[in-house]
Amino acid sequence: MKRNVCIVGILVDERANRAPEVQQVLTRHGSQILSRNGIPDPGRQRGIITLTMQADDNERQALENDLKRIDGISVKSFCLADAVE
Protein backbone atom coordinates (compact mmCIF):
# COMPACT_ATOMS: atom_id res chain seq x y z
CA MET A 1 0.00 0.00 0.00
CA LYS A 2 1.19 3.53 -0.80
CA ARG A 3 2.62 5.40 2.18
CA ASN A 4 2.53 9.18 1.99
CA VAL A 5 4.31 11.95 3.84
CA CYS A 6 1.55 13.74 5.78
CA ILE A 7 1.27 16.62 8.23
CA VAL A 8 -1.24 16.30 11.07
CA GLY A 9 -2.23 19.30 13.18
CA ILE A 10 -3.79 18.67 16.59
CA LEU A 11 -5.38 21.33 18.82
CA VAL A 12 -5.80 20.16 22.42
CA ASP A 13 -8.22 22.14 24.60
CA GLU A 14 -7.72 21.78 28.37
CA ARG A 15 -4.35 20.23 27.62
CA ALA A 16 -3.47 19.47 31.24
CA ASN A 17 -6.49 17.17 31.48
CA ARG A 18 -6.31 15.62 28.02
CA ALA A 19 -2.55 15.19 27.56
CA PRO A 20 -2.31 11.65 28.98
CA GLU A 21 -5.02 10.31 26.66
CA VAL A 22 -3.54 12.10 23.63
CA GLN A 23 -0.12 10.66 24.50
CA GLN A 24 -1.55 7.13 24.60
CA VAL A 25 -2.98 7.55 21.09
CA LEU A 26 0.28 8.95 19.74
CA THR A 27 2.22 6.08 21.30
CA ARG A 28 -0.09 3.51 19.66
CA HIS A 29 0.57 5.09 16.27
CA GLY A 30 4.23 5.86 16.94
CA SER A 31 5.62 3.63 14.19
CA GLN A 32 4.17 5.98 11.55
CA ILE A 33 5.26 9.24 13.24
CA LEU A 34 8.53 10.68 11.91
CA SER A 35 8.55 13.86 14.01
CA ARG A 36 6.47 15.63 16.62
CA ASN A 37 6.43 19.25 17.71
CA GLY A 38 4.37 20.53 20.62
CA ILE A 39 3.64 24.13 21.60
CA PRO A 40 1.79 24.93 24.83
CA ASP A 41 -0.53 27.92 24.87
CA PRO A 42 -0.63 28.62 28.62
CA GLY A 43 -2.82 31.70 28.37
CA ARG A 44 -5.59 29.67 26.77
CA GLN A 45 -4.99 26.30 28.46
CA ARG A 46 -4.53 24.57 25.12
CA GLY A 47 -1.73 23.01 23.18
CA ILE A 48 -0.84 22.63 19.53
CA ILE A 49 0.86 19.48 18.27
CA THR A 50 2.13 18.97 14.73
CA LEU A 51 3.14 15.56 13.45
CA THR A 52 4.97 14.52 10.33
CA MET A 53 3.89 11.00 9.41
CA GLN A 54 4.75 8.40 6.84
CA ALA A 55 1.53 6.44 6.58
CA ASP A 56 -1.00 5.02 4.17
CA ASP A 57 -4.50 6.50 4.11
CA ASN A 58 -5.90 3.87 6.49
CA GLU A 59 -3.14 4.41 9.08
CA ARG A 60 -3.52 8.20 8.97
CA GLN A 61 -7.29 7.97 9.23
CA ALA A 62 -7.02 5.56 12.18
CA LEU A 63 -4.86 8.07 14.07
CA GLU A 64 -7.29 10.89 13.31
CA ASN A 65 -10.30 8.82 14.39
CA ASP A 66 -8.63 7.81 17.66
CA LEU A 67 -7.83 11.45 18.44
CA LYS A 68 -11.31 12.69 17.50
CA ARG A 69 -12.82 10.31 20.06
CA ILE A 70 -11.24 12.45 22.79
CA ASP A 71 -13.38 15.45 23.83
CA GLY A 72 -11.72 18.80 23.18
CA ILE A 73 -9.47 17.59 20.34
CA SER A 74 -9.48 19.05 16.82
CA VAL A 75 -7.49 17.32 14.06
CA LYS A 76 -6.68 18.32 10.47
CA SER A 77 -4.25 16.66 8.08
CA PHE A 78 -2.96 16.82 4.55
CA CYS A 79 -0.51 14.75 2.54
CA LEU A 80 2.43 16.35 0.78
CA ALA A 81 3.88 13.62 -1.41
CA ASP A 82 4.44 9.94 -1.86
CA ALA A 83 7.12 8.69 0.48
CA VAL A 84 10.42 7.49 -0.93
CA GLU A 85 11.04 3.90 0.12
C-alpha positions in Angstrom: 0.0 0.0 0.0 1.2 3.5 -0.8 2.6 5.4 2.2 2.5 9.2 2.0 4.3 12.0 3.8 1.6 13.7 5.8 1.3 16.6 8.2 -1.2 16.3 11.1 -2.2 19.3 13.2 -3.8 18.7 16.6 -5.4 21.3 18.8 -5.8 20.2 22.4 -8.2 22.1 24.6 -7.7 21.8 28.4 -4.4 20.2 27.6 -3.5 19.5 31.2 -6.5 17.2 31.5 -6.3 15.6 28.0 -2.6 15.2 27.6 -2.3 11.6 29.0 -5.0 10.3 26.7 -3.5 12.1 23.6 -0.1 10.7 24.5 -1.6 7.1 24.6 -3.0 7.5 21.1 0.3 8.9 19.7 2.2 6.1 21.3 -0.1 3.5 19.7 0.6 5.1 16.3 4.2 5.9 16.9 5.6 3.6 14.2 4.2 6.0 11.6 5.3 9.2 13.2 8.5 10.7 11.9 8.6 13.9 14.0 6.5 15.6 16.6 6.4 19.3 17.7 4.4 20.5 20.6 3.6 24.1 21.6 1.8 24.9 24.8 -0.5 27.9 24.9 -0.6 28.6 28.6 -2.8 31.7 28.4 -5.6 29.7 26.8 -5.0 26.3 28.5 -4.5 24.6 25.1 -1.7 23.0 23.2 -0.8 22.6 19.5 0.9 19.5 18.3 2.1 19.0 14.7 3.1 15.6 13.5 5.0 14.5 10.3 3.9 11.0 9.4 4.7 8.4 6.8 1.5 6.4 6.6 -1.0 5.0 4.2 -4.5 6.5 4.1 -5.9 3.9 6.5 -3.1 4.4 9.1 -3.5 8.2 9.0 -7.3 8.0 9.2 -7.0 5.6 12.2 -4.9 8.1 14.1 -7.3 10.9 13.3 -10.3 8.8 14.4 -8.6 7.8 17.7 -7.8 11.5 18.4 -11.3 12.7 17.5 -12.8 10.3 20.1 -11.2 12.5 22.8 -13.4 15.4 23.8 -11.7 18.8 23.2 -9.5 17.6 20.3 -9.5 19.1 16.8 -7.5 17.3 14.1 -6.7 18.3 10.5 -4.3 16.7 8.1 -3.0 16.8 4.6 -0.5 14.7 2.5 2.4 16.3 0.8 3.9 13.6 -1.4 4.4 9.9 -1.9 7.1 8.7 0.5 10.4 7.5 -0.9 11.0 3.9 0.1 
